[in-house]
Amino acid sequence: MIKQCFNNHFHLYSIAILLPSRSIPVNVRASNKYKQILTSIAEIGLIEPIIIFITENGEHEILDGHLRIEALKDLGIAHAHCLISPVEDTYSYNKRVNHLTILQEQRMLQKAVESGVSVEKLCAVLGLSQGIINTRLRISEGISKEALALLADKNVSQNVFDVLRKIKRHKQMDFVSTMVTLNNFTKKFALSMLHALPAEHLVRKPDNAPEDKDMIKTLARLEKEMAALQVETQDIQNEFAENNLNLMVVRSYIAKLLSKNEIIHWLYDNKSEYLDVLKKVLGVKHLNEIQPGQHSV
């Protein structure tokens, strides 16, 4: 059974009693992220509540939302809605985040516009120019539905869509399939494949382009991209092997630690949530499943 991490209600607390769990950089107010948060709260208020943990001493410690609190202070807002966490975990909130892809961002913007939100309002809230917002709203124009379906959950740059619009719809599917197969969504790779396409697959034939392309030059460029991709793949494989070895060493050390009763008792009394994480790393549900030397390397 999945344990509920928060209660079902927001709690309104004075900002004055919320204590930071980490130091805030001195120049944070000059960052684009802070300016965007400040603008968003000023326009539509606080959307994401502050995550806090109440210590044994009754102190209200901020786990997630330090910049939002600073923005609220600068705007003269004295109270904030908070969610109370049962554990003092400051890692998960910022590390386990699924970032929006460019197509998911487009759907979010389109839904906002369809709901009556003006482009000017979106510009103010997101801290972006009207030109950028309009470009992102039209990012899928000229792209086939099949190609968009393949790219829906991929982190693709806007430049790749500009390349796709130069290709006829019936060829876009094959073009994108190649990128997905090779897991390469860079603009350089897209341009290399574009240059290798015959003119009949292009929406508009290049002006003053010779009938016979320099295929040798084009294929050489594509081969160079493929070689770079193979090197990158090999680097990832090597990194995986090293990380796997490090994991085995760590698991061996954790198994050795958890074989000592005094350490287990301390974890139970002081950091029971750490004990749960350590058991997950070892892949066991109960401590009696740990065998001496089971995870040795």
PAZAPA-4460 file (N, C-alpha, C; in steps of 0.05 Angstrom, whole numbers, plus 32768, in hexadecimal, padded with zeros to 4 digits):
% residues 297
    n_x    n_y    n_z   ca_x   ca_y   ca_z    c_x    c_y    c_z   seq   type   mol
   8011   7FE8   8000   8000   8000   8000   8012   8019   8000     1      M     A
   800B   802C   7FEF   801A   8045   7FED   8012   8058   8004     2      I     A
   8026   8061   8013   8021   8073   8029   801C   808F   8020     3      K     A
   8007   809C   802B   8001   80B8   8023   8016   80CA   802F     4      Q     A
   8021   80DB   801F   8038   80EC   8028   802E   8106   8035     5      C     A
   8015   810F   8030   800B   8128   803B   7FEE   8124   8044     6      F     A
   7FE5   8136   8055   7FC9   8135   805C   7FB9   8142   8046     7      N     A
   7F9E   8142   8049   7F8D   814A   8033   7F87   8168   8032     8      N     A
   7F92   8177   8043   7F8B   8193   8045   7FA3   81A6   8046     9      H     A
   7F9F   81BE   803B   7FB4   81D2   803D   7FB2   81DE   8059    10      F     A
   7FC9   81E9   8062   7FCA   81F8   807B   7FD5   8213   8076    11      H     A
   7FC8   8227   8080   7FD0   8243   807C   7FE2   824B   8094    12      L     A
   7FFB   8252   808E   800E   8259   80A3   801A   8275   809C    13      Y     A
   8021   8283   80B2   802F   829C   80AE   804B   8296   80A4    14      S     A
   8054   82A6   8091   806E   82A2   8085   8084   82A6   809A    15      I     A
   807E   82B6   80AE   8092   82BD   80C3   809B   82A4   80D2    16      A     A
   808A   8290   80D4   8091   8278   80E5   809D   8262   80D4    17      I     A
   809E   8266   80B9   80AA   8251   80A8   80C8   8255   80A6    18      L     A
   80D7   8240   80AE   80F4   8242   80AF   8101   8233   8097    19      L     A
   8114   823F   808B   8122   8232   8074   8132   821A   807D    20      P     A
   8133   8206   806C   8144   81EE   8072   815F   81F0   8064    21      S     A
   8163   8204   8054   817C   8209   8047   8180   8226   8042    22      R     A
   8198   822E   803D   819E   824B   8039   8197   8253   801D    23      S     A
   818E   826C   801A   8186   8277   8000   819D   8287   7FF5    24      I     A
   81A5   8283   7FDB   81BB   8293   7FD0   81B5   82B1   7FD2    25      P     A
   81CA   82C0   7FD6   81C6   82DD   7FD9   81BA   82EA   7FC0    26      V     A
   81C3   82E1   7FA9   81BB   82ED   7F90   81A3   82DF   7F83    27      N     A
   8194   82D0   7F92   817E   82C0   7F86   8169   82D2   7F79    28      V     A
   8165   82EA   7F84   8150   82FB   7F79   8157   8306   7F5D    29      R     A
   816F   8302   7F55   8177   830B   7F3A   8173   82F5   7F25    30      A     A
   816D   82DC   7F2E   816A   82C6   7F1C   814F   82C7   7F0D    31      S     A
   814F   82BB   7EF5   8137   82BB   7EE5   8121   82AA   7EF2    32      N     A
   8129   8294   7EFF   8116   8283   7F0C   8107   8292   7F22    33      K     A
   8116   82A1   7F32   8108   82B0   7F48   80F6   82C5   7F3C    34      Y     A
   80FF   82D3   7F27   80EE   82E8   7F1B   80D4   82DC   7F10    35      K     A
   80D6   82C3   7F04   80BF   82B6   7EFA   80AB   82AE   7F10    36      Q     A
   80B6   82A4   7F26   80A5   829D   7F3D   8098   82B6   7F48    37      I     A
   80A7   82CC   7F4B   809C   82E5   7F55   8086   82EF   7F44    38      L     A
   808A   82EF   7F29   8075   82F8   7F17   805C   82E7   7F18    39      T     A
   8060   82CC   7F19   804A   82BA   7F1A   8038   82BE   7F33    40      S     A
   8045   82C1   7F4A   8036   82C4   7F63   8028   82E0   7F62    41      I     A
   8035   82F4   7F57   8029   830E   7F56   8010   830F   7F44    42      A     A
   8011   82FE   7F2F   7FFB   82FE   7F1C   7FE3   82EC   7F24    43      E     A
   7FEA   82D4   7F2D   7FD4   82C0   7F33   7FD5   82B4   7F4F    44      I     A
   7FE8   82BD   7F5F   7FEA   82B2   7F7A   7FFB   8299   7F7B    45      G     A
   7FFC   828D   7F93   800D   8275   7F98   7FFD   825D   7F8F    46      L     A
   8008   824F   7F7B   7FFB   8237   7F70   8004   821E   7F7F    47      I     A
   801E   821A   7F81   8029   8203   7F8E   802E   8209   7FAB    48      E     A
   8022   81FA   7FBE   8025   8200   7FDA   8042   81FA   7FE4    49      P     A
   8049   8206   7FFA   8063   8201   8006   8062   81E7   8015    50      I     A
   8078   81D7   8013   807A   81BE   8021   808A   81C3   803A    51      I     A
   807E   81BC   8051   808B   81C0   806B   808C   81A7   807B    52      I     A
   809E   81A7   808F   80A0   8190   80A2   80A0   819D   80BE    53      F     A
   808F   8192   80D0   808E   819C   80EB   80A0   818B   80FD    54      I     A
   80B4   8197   8108   80C8   8188   8118   80BC   8181   8133    55      T     A
   80CC   8171   8142   80C3   816A   815D   80C2   8182   816F    56      E     A
   80D1   8197   8169   80D0   81B0   8179   80BA   81C2   8170    57      N     A
   80AA   81BA   815C   8094   81CA   8153   809C   81DF   813E    58      G     A
   80B4   81DE   8134   80BD   81F1   8120   80B2   81E8   8105    59      E     A
   80AB   81FC   80F4   80A0   81F7   80D9   80B7   81FB   80C5    60      H     A
   80C2   81E5   80BC   80D9   81E5   80AA   80D1   81E2   808D    61      E     A
   80DB   81F4   807C   80D4   81F3   805F   80E4   81DD   8052    62      I     A
   80D6   81CA   8044   80E3   81B5   8035   80E5   81BD   8018    63      L     A
   80D0   81C9   800D   80D0   81D1   7FF1   80C0   81EB   7FEE    64      D     A
   80CC   81FF   7FE1   80BE   8218   7FDD   80CC   8230   7FE8    65      G     A
   80E7   822E   7FEB   80F6   8245   7FF6   80F3   825E   7FE5    66      H     A
   80F5   825B   7FCB   80F3   8273   7FB9   80D7   827E   7FBA    67      L     A
   80C3   826D   7FBB   80A7   8277   7FBD   80A3   8287   7FD6    68      R     A
   80AF   827E   7FEC   80AD   828D   8005   80BA   82A9   8003    69      I     A
   80D1   82AA   7FF6   80DF   82C3   7FF3   80CF   82D6   7FE1    70      E     A
   80C2   82CA   7FCC   80B1   82DB   7FBB   8099   82E6   7FCA    71      A     A
   808D   82D5   7FDB   8076   82DE   7FEB   807E   82F5   7FFD    72      L     A
   8096   82F3   8009   80A0   8308   801A   80A3   8322   800B    73      K     A
   80AF   8320   7FF3   80B3   8338   7FE3   8099   8345   7FDA    74      D     A
   8084   8335   7FD7   806A   833F   7FCE   8059   8348   7FE6    75      L     A
   8064   8345   7FFE   8055   834E   8016   803F   833C   801E    76      G     A
   8040   8322   8016   802B   830F   801D   8034   8301   8037    77      I     A
   8023   8301   804B   802B   82F8   8066   8026   82DA   806B    78      A     A
   8014   82CD   805C   800D   82B1   8061   800F   82A1   8047    79      H     A
   8013   8287   804B   8016   8275   8034   8008   825A   803A    80      A     A
   7FFC   824E   8026   7FF1   8233   8029   8007   821F   8029    81      H     A
   8006   820C   803B   801B   81F8   803E   8010   81DC   803F    82      C     A
   8020   81C9   8036   801B   81AD   803A   802F   81A2   804F    83      L     A
   8026   8192   8061   8037   8187   8076   8041   816C   806F    84      I     A
   805B   8168   806E   8067   814E   8068   806C   813F   8082    85      S     A
   8067   8125   8083   806D   8116   809B   808A   810F   809F    86      P     A
   809B   8113   808A   80B7   810C   808C   80C7   8124   8083    87      V     A
   80DF   8126   808E   80F1   813C   8088   8102   8135   806F    88      E     A
   80F5   8136   8058   8102   812F   803F   8103   8147   802D    89      D     A
   811B   8151   8028   811F   8168   8017   8129   8160   7FFB    90      T     A
   812C   8146   7FF6   8137   813D   7FDD   8123   8139   7FC7    91      Y     A
   810D   812C   7FCD   80FA   8122   7FB8   80EE   8138   7FA8    92      S     A
   80E7   814F   7FB5   80D6   8162   7FA8   80E3   816F   7F8F    93      Y     A
   80FD   8173   7F90   810A   8180   7F79   8119   816C   7F67    94      N     A
   811F   8154   7F71   812E   8140   7F62   811C   812E   7F51    95      K     A
   8104   8128   7F5C   80F3   8115   7F4D   80DD   8125   7F3F    96      R     A
   80E5   8133   7F2B   80D3   8145   7F1C   80D3   813C   7EFF    97      V     A
   80BB   813A   7EF4   80B8   8134   7ED8   80B3   814F   7EC9    98      N     A
   80C8   8157   7EBB   80C6   8171   7EAD   80B4   816F   7E94    99      H     A
   80A7   8184   7E8E   8095   8185   7E76   80A5   8184   7E5D   100      L     A
   809C   8175   7E49   80A8   8176   7E2F   809C   818E   7E20   101      T     A
   80A7   8195   7E09   809E   81AD   7DFB   8081   81A9   7DF1   102      I     A
   8079   8190   7DEA   805D   818C   7DE1   804A   818C   7DF9   103      L     A
   8052   8182   7E10   8042   8183   7E28   803E   81A0   7E30   104      Q     A
   8053   81B0   7E2E   8051   81CC   7E34   803E   81DA   7E21   105      E     A
   803E   81D2   7E07   802C   81DE   7DF4   800F   81D8   7DFC   106      Q     A
   8009   81BF   7E03   7FED   81B8   7E0B   7FE5   81C8   7E24   107      R     A
   7FF7   81CC   7E36   7FF1   81DB   7E4E   7FEA   81F8   7E47   108      M     A
   7FF9   8204   7E35   7FF4   8220   7E2D   7FDA   8222   7E1D   109      L     A
   7FD5   820E   7E0B   7FBD   820E   7DFB   7FA4   820C   7E0D   110      Q     A
   7FA6   81FA   7E21   7F8F   81F7   7E34   7F8A   8211   7E43   111      K     A
   7F9F   821F   7E4B   7F9C   8238   7E59   7F8F   824D   7E48   112      A     A
   7F97   824F   7E2E   7F8B   8262   7E1C   7F6E   825B   7E17   113      V     A
   7F68   8241   7E13   7F4C   8238   7E0E   7F3A   823E   7E27   114      E     A
   7F47   823F   7E3E   7F37   8245   7E57   7F33   8262   7E5B   115      S     A
   7F3E   8273   7E49   7F39   8290   7E4B   7F50   82A0   7E55   116      G     A
   7F67   8293   7E59   7F7F   82A2   7E62   7F8C   82AF   7E4A   117      V     A
   7F90   82C9   7E4C   7F9C   82D8   7E35   7FBA   82D2   7E33   118      S     A
   7FC4   82D6   7E1A   7FE0   82D2   7E16   7FF1   82E6   7E26   119      V     A
   7FE6   82FE   7E2A   7FF4   8312   7E3A   7FF6   8309   7E57   120      E     A
   7FE1   82FC   7E61   7FE2   82F2   7E7C   7FF7   82DC   7E7F   121      K     A
   7FF8   82CA   7E6B   800C   82B4   7E6B   8028   82C0   7E6B   122      L     A
   802C   82D5   7E5B   8046   82E1   7E59   804F   82EC   7E74   123      C     A
   803C   82F9   7E82   8042   8304   7E9C   8048   82EF   7EB1   124      A     A
   8038   82D9   7EB1   803B   82C4   7EC5   8055   82B4   7EC0   125      V     A
   805B   82AE   7EA7   8072   829D   7EA1   808C   82AD   7E9D   126      L     A
   8089   82C7   7E9B   80A1   82D8   7E97   80AD   82D4   7E7B   127      G     A
   809C   82CF   7E67   80A5   82CB   7E4C   8099   82E0   7E39   128      L     A
   80A6   82E5   7E22   809C   82F8   7E0F   8084   82EC   7E00   129      S     A
   8074   82FE   7DF4   805D   82F5   7DE5   8065   82E4   7DCD   130      Q     A
   807C   82EB   7DC1   8085   82DC   7DAA   808C   82BF   7DB1   131      G     A
   8098   82BB   7DC8   809F   82A0   7DD1   8086   8290   7DD7   132      I     A
   8073   829C   7DE4   805A   828E   7DEB   804B   8286   7DD1   133      I     A
   8049   8299   7DBE   803C   8292   7DA5   804A   827C   7D95   134      N     A
   8065   827C   7D96   8074   8267   7D89   806F   824C   7D95   135      T     A
   806E   824B   7DAF   8069   8232   7DBD   804C   8228   7DB9   136      R     A
   803A   823A   7DB6   801E   8233   7DB1   801C   8226   7D95   137      L     A
   802D   822D   7D82   802B   8223   7D67   8041   820F   7D60   138      R     A
   804E   8204   7D75   8065   81F3   7D70   805E   81DA   7D60   139      I     A
   8045   81D0   7D61   803E   81B7   7D53   8032   81BC   7D38   140      S     A
   8030   81D5   7D2F   8024   81DB   7D15   8036   81D0   7CFF   141      E     A
   802A   81C2   7CEB   8039   81B7   7CD5   8045   819C   7CDB   142      G     A
   803F   8191   7CF2   804A   8176   7CFA   8034   8162   7CFA   143      I     A
   8038   814B   7CEF   8024   8136   7CEE   801D   812B   7D0A   144      S     A
   8005   8121   7D0D   7FFC   8116   7D27   800E   80FE   7D2F   145      K     A
   8016   80EE   7D1C   8026   80D7   7D22   8041   80DF   7D2D   146      E     A
   804D   80F3   7D21   8067   80FD   7D2B   8065   8109   7D46   147      A     A
   804F   8118   7D4B   804B   8125   7D65   8047   8110   7D7B   148      L     A
   803A   80FA   7D74   8035   80E5   7D88   8050   80D9   7D90   149      A     A
   8062   80D6   7D7E   807C   80CA   7D84   808D   80DD   7D95   150      L     A
   8089   80F7   7D92   8099   810B   7DA0   808C   8116   7DB9   151      L     A
   8074   810B   7DC0   8064   8117   7DD5   8073   8117   7DF0   152      A     A
   8082   8102   7DF6   8090   8100   7E10   80AE   8102   7E0D   153      D     A
   80B7   810E   7DF7   80D4   8111   7DF2   80DD   812E   7DF6   154      K     A
   80F5   8131   7E01   8100   814C   7E05   810D   8155   7DEB   155      N     A
   80FD   8163   7DDB   8106   816B   7DC0   8107   818A   7DC0   156      V     A
   811C   8194   7DB4   811F   81B1   7DB2   810C   81BC   7D9D   157      S     A
   8106   81D6   7D9F   80F4   81E3   7D8C   8100   81E3   7D70   158      Q     A
   811A   81E3   7D6D   8127   81E3   7D53   8121   81CA   7D43   159      N     A
   811D   81B3   7D50   8116   819A   7D42   80FB   819D   7D34   160      V     A
   80E8   81AA   7D41   80CE   81AE   7D34   80D0   81C0   7D1C   161      F     A
   80E3   81D3   7D1D   80E7   81E4   7D05   80F1   81D3   7CEE   162      D     A
   8102   81BF   7CF4   810C   81AE   7CDF   80F6   819C   7CD4   163      V     A
   80E5   8191   7CE6   80CF   817F   7CDE   80BC   818D   7CCB   164      L     A
   80B7   81A7   7CD0   80A4   81B6   7CBF   80AE   81B9   7CA2   165      R     A
   80C7   81B4   7C9D   80D2   81B5   7C82   80CE   819B   7C73   166      K     A
   80C3   8186   7C81   80BF   816C   7C75   80A2   8167   7C71   167      I     A
   809A   815A   7C5B   807F   8153   7C56   8074   8140   7C6C   168      K     A
   805A   8143   7C72   804E   8134   7C88   8052   8116   7C87   169      R     A
   8050   810B   7C6E   8052   80EE   7C6C   806E   80E3   7C72   170      H     A
   8082   80F4   7C71   809D   80EC   7C77   80A6   80F2   7C93   171      K     A
   8096   8103   7CA1   809E   810B   7CBC   809E   80F3   7CD0   172      Q     A
   808C   80E0   7CCC   808B   80C9   7CDD   80A5   80B9   7CDC   173      M     A
   80AF   80B4   7CC4   80C8   80A5   7CC1   80DF   80B5   7CCD   174      D     A
   80DF   80CF   7CC9   80F4   80E1   7CD2   80F6   80DF   7CF1   175      F     A
   80DF   80E2   7CFE   80DE   80E2   7D1B   80E4   80C6   7D26   176      V     A
   80DB   80B1   7D18   80E0   8096   7D21   80FE   8090   7D23   177      S     A
   810D   809B   7D10   812A   8098   7D10   8136   80A6   7D29   178      T     A
   812D   80BD   7D2F   8137   80CC   7D46   8131   80BD   7D60   179      M     A
   8119   80B2   7D62   8111   80A3   7D7A   8122   808A   7D7C   180      V     A
   8126   807C   7D67   8136   8063   7D67   8152   8068   7D71   181      T     A
   815E   807E   7D67   8179   8085   7D6F   817B   8096   7D88   182      L     A
   8163   809E   7D92   8162   80AF   7DAA   8173   80C8   7DA7   183      N     A
   8171   80D4   7D90   8180   80EC   7D8B   816C   8101   7D80   184      N     A
   8168   8116   7D90   8154   812B   7D89   8161   8146   7D86   185      F     A
   817A   8146   7D7E   8189   8160   7D7B   8183   816C   7D60   186      T     A
   8187   8186   7D5F   8182   8195   7D46   8196   818D   7D31   187      K     A
   81AF   8188   7D39   81C4   8180   7D25   81BD   8166   7D18   188      K     A
   81B3   8152   7D28   81AC   8139   7D1C   8194   813B   7D0A   189      F     A
   8180   814C   7D12   8169   8150   7D01   8171   815D   7CE6   190      A     A
   8183   8170   7CE7   818C   817E   7CCF   819B   816A   7CBD   191      L     A
   81AB   8159   7CC9   81BA   8145   7CB9   81A7   8133   7CAA   192      S     A
   8192   812A   7CB7   817F   8119   7CA9   816F   8129   7C94   193      M     A
   8169   8142   7C9A   815B   8153   7C87   816B   8156   7C6D   194      L     A
   8185   815A   7C70   8196   815E   7C58   8198   8145   7C47   195      H     A
   8193   812E   7C54   8194   8114   7C46   817A   810D   7C37   196      A     A
   8165   811C   7C3C   814B   8116   7C30   814A   8120   7C13   197      L     A
   813E   8110   7C02   813A   811A   7BE6   8127   8132   7BE6   198      P     A
   8129   8142   7BD1   8119   815B   7BD0   80FB   8156   7BCF   199      A     A
   80F2   813E   7BC5   80D5   8139   7BC3   80C8   8136   7BDF   200      E     A
   80D8   8131   7BF4   80CD   812E   7C0F   80CC   8149   7C1E   201      H     A
   80D6   815E   7C12   80D7   8178   7C1F   80BE   8188   7C17   202      L     A
   80B4   8199   7C2A   809D   81AA   7C25   80A3   81BE   7C10   203      V     A
   80BB   81C9   7C11   80C3   81DD   7BFD   80E0   81D7   7BF4   204      R     A
   80E3   81D6   7BDB   80FE   81D0   7BD0   8110   81E8   7BD5   205      K     A
   8128   81E3   7BDE   813B   81FA   7BE3   813F   820A   7BCA   206      P     A
   8140   8225   7BCD   8144   8237   7BB6   8160   8232   7BAA   207      D     A
   8160   8231   7B8F   8179   822E   7B81   8189   8216   7B89   208      N     A
   817C   8201   7B93   818A   81E8   7B9B   818F   81D7   7B82   209      A     A
   81A6   81CC   7B7F   81AC   81BB   7B68   819C   81A2   7B6A   210      P     A
   8196   8196   7B53   8186   817E   7B53   8195   8167   7B60   211      E     A
   81AF   8165   7B5B   81BE   814F   7B67   81CD   8159   7B80   212      D     A
   81C4   814F   7B96   81D1   8157   7BB0   81EC   814B   7BB3   213      K     A
   81FB   8157   7BC3   8215   814C   7BCA   8210   8137   7BE0   214      D     A
   8208   811E   7BD8   8200   810A   7BEA   8218   8100   7BFB   215      M     A
   8230   8101   7BF0   8247   80F8   7BFF   824B   810A   7C18   216      I     A
   8249   8124   7C13   824D   8136   7C29   8237   8133   7C3E   217      K     A
   821E   812F   7C35   8208   812C   7C47   820A   8113   7C58   218      T     A
   8211   80FD   7C4B   8214   80E3   7C59   822B   80E4   7C6C   219      L     A
   8240   80F3   7C65   8257   80F5   7C77   824F   8104   7C91   220      A     A
   823E   8118   7C8D   8235   8127   7CA5   8223   8115   7CB6   221      R     A
   8212   8105   7CA9   8201   80F3   7CB8   8211   80DD   7CC6   222      L     A
   8226   80D4   7CB9   8237   80BF   7CC5   8245   80CA   7CDD   223      E     A
   824D   80E4   7CDB   825B   80F1   7CF2   8248   80F2   7D0A   224      K     A
   822F   80F9   7D05   821B   80FA   7D1A   8217   80DF   7D27   225      E     A
   8216   80CA   7D16   8212   80AF   7D20   822A   80A6   7D31   226      M     A
   8242   80AD   7D28   825A   80A6   7D37   825A   80B4   7D53   227      A     A
   8251   80CD   7D53   8250   80DC   7D6C   823B   80CF   7D7F   228      A     A
   8225   80C6   7D73   8211   80B9   7D83   821B   809F   7D8F   229      L     A
   822A   808F   7D7F   8235   8077   7D89   8249   807B   7DA0   230      Q     A
   8259   8090   7D9E   826C   8097   7DB3   825C   809F   7DCC   231      V     A
   8247   80AE   7DC9   8236   80B6   7DE0   822A   809E   7DED   232      E     A
   8220   808B   7DDC   8214   8072   7DE7   8228   8062   7DF7   233      T     A
   8241   8060   7DEC   8256   8051   7DF9   825D   805E   7E14   234      Q     A
   825D   8079   7E15   8263   8087   7E2E   824D   8081   7E43   235      D     A
   8235   8080   7E3A   821F   8079   7E4C   8221   805D   7E57   236      I     A
   8229   804A   7E45   822D   802E   7E4E   8244   802C   7E62   237      Q     A
   8259   803B   7E5D   8270   803A   7E70   8268   8046   7E8B   238      N     A
   8259   805C   7E89   8250   8069   7EA2   823D   8057   7EB2   239      E     A
   822C   8048   7EA3   821A   8036   7EB0   8229   8020   7EBF   240      F     A
   823E   8015   7EB2   824D   8000   7EBE   825B   800A   7ED8   241      A     A
   8265   8022   7ED7   8272   802D   7EEE   825E   8032   7F05   242      E     A
   8247   803E   7EFD   8232   8043   7F11   8228   8029   7F1E   243      N     A
   8226   8014   7F0D   821C   7FFA   7F17   8230   7FEF   7F2B   244      N     A
   824A   7FF2   7F25   825F   7FE8   7F38   825E   7FF8   7F52   245      L     A
   825A   8012   7F50   8258   8023   7F68   8240   801B   7F78   246      N     A
   822A   8014   7F6B   8212   800C   7F79   8217   7FF2   7F88   247      L     A
   8225   7FE0   7F7C   822B   7FC6   7F8A   823C   7FCB   7FA3   248      M     A
   824F   7FDD   7FA0   8260   7FE3   7FB8   824F   7FF0   7FCE   249      V     A
   823D   8003   7FC6   822C   8010   7FDA   821A   7FFC   7FE7   250      V     A
   820E   7FEA   7FD7   81FC   7FD6   7FE3   820A   7FC4   7FF6   251      R     A
   8223   7FBC   7FEF   8233   7FAC   8001   8238   7FB9   801B   252      S     A
   823E   7FD3   801A   8244   7FE3   8032   822A   7FE6   8043   253      Y     A
   8213   7FEB   8036   81FA   7FEE   8044   81F3   7FD4   8052   254      I     A
   81F7   7FBD   8044   81F1   7FA3   8050   8202   7F9F   8069   255      A     A
   821B   7FA7   8068   822D   7FA4   807E   8223   7FB6   8096   256      K     A
   821B   7FCE   8090   8211   7FE0   80A5   81F8   7FD5   80B2   257      L     A
   81E5   7FCB   80A2   81CC   7FC1   80AD   81CE   7FA6   80BA   258      L     A
   81E6   7F9A   80BA   81EA   7F82   80C9   81F1   7F87   80E6   259      S     A
   81F5   7FA1   80ED   81FC   7FA9   8108   81E2   7FB3   8116   260      K     A
   81DB   7FA6   812C   81C3   7FAC   813B   81C2   7FC8   8145   261      N     A
   81D9   7FD2   814F   81D9   7FED   815A   81D3   8002   8145   262      E     A
   81DB   7FFE   812C   81D5   8011   8116   81B7   800F   8110   263      I     A
   81AC   7FF7   810E   818F   7FF4   8108   817F   8001   811E   264      I     A
   8186   7FFE   8137   8177   800A   814D   8178   8028   814C   265      H     A
   818F   8033   8144   8191   8050   8142   817F   805B   812B   266      W     A
   817F   804C   8115   816F   8055   80FE   8151   8053   8106   267      L     A
   8149   803E   8114   812D   803C   811C   8125   8053   812E   268      Y     A
   8137   805B   8140   8130   8070   8153   8132   808C   8148   269      D     A
   8144   8091   8135   8149   80AC   812C   8142   80B1   810E   270      N     A
   8148   809F   80FC   8143   80A3   80E0   8136   808B   80D3   271      K     A
   811E   8085   80DB   8111   806C   80D1   810D   806E   80B3   272      S     A
   8109   8087   80A8   8105   8089   808B   811E   8082   807C   273      E     A
   8135   8087   8088   814E   8080   807B   8151   8061   8079   274      Y     A
   8148   8054   808E   8149   8036   808D   8138   802B   8077   275      L     A
   8121   8037   8071   8110   802E   805B   811F   8032   8040   276      D     A
   812C   8048   803D   813B   804D   8024   8152   803A   8021   277      V     A
   8160   8034   8036   8177   8022   8035   816D   8006   802D   278      L     A
   8156   7FFD   8038   814C   7FE3   8030   8144   7FE2   8013   279      K     A
   813A   7FF9   8008   8133   7FFA   7FEC   814C   7FF7   7FDB   280      K     A
   8162   8004   7FE4   817B   8002   7FD5   8185   7FE5   7FD4   281      V     A
   8181   7FD7   7FEA   8189   7FBB   7FEB   8176   7FA9   7FDD   282      L     A
   815D   7FB2   7FD8   8149   7FA2   7FCB   813C   7F8E   7FDD   283      G     A
   813A   7F94   7FF7   812E   7F82   800A   8117   7F90   8019   284      V     A
   8104   7F81   8022   80EE   7F8C   8031   80F2   7F8A   804F   285      K     A
   8100   7F75   8057   8105   7F70   8074   8123   7F6C   8079   286      H     A
   812C   7F75   8090   8148   7F74   8096   8153   7F57   8098   287      L     A
   8141   7F45   809F   814A   7F29   80A1   8150   7F1C   8086   288      N     A
   8149   7F2B   8070   814F   7F20   8055   816C   7F26   804E   289      E     A
   817A   7F36   805D   8196   7F3D   8056   81A8   7F26   805F   290      I     A
   81B6   7F1B   804C   81C9   7F06   8052   81E5   7F11   8054   291      Q     A
   81F5   7F07   8066   8211   7F10   8068   8220   7F0B   804E   292      P     A
   822C   7F20   8043   823B   7F1E   802A   822A   7F1C   8011   293      G     A
   820F   7F21   8015   81FD   7F1E   7FFE   8203   7F32   7FE8   294      Q     A
   820B   7F4B   7FF0   8210   7F60   7FDC   822E   7F66   7FDA   295      H     A
   823E   7F54   7FE0   825B   7F59   7FDE   8264   7F59   7FC1   296      S     A
   8279   7F67   7FBB   8284   7F69   7FA0   82A0   7F5D   7F9E   297      V     A
***
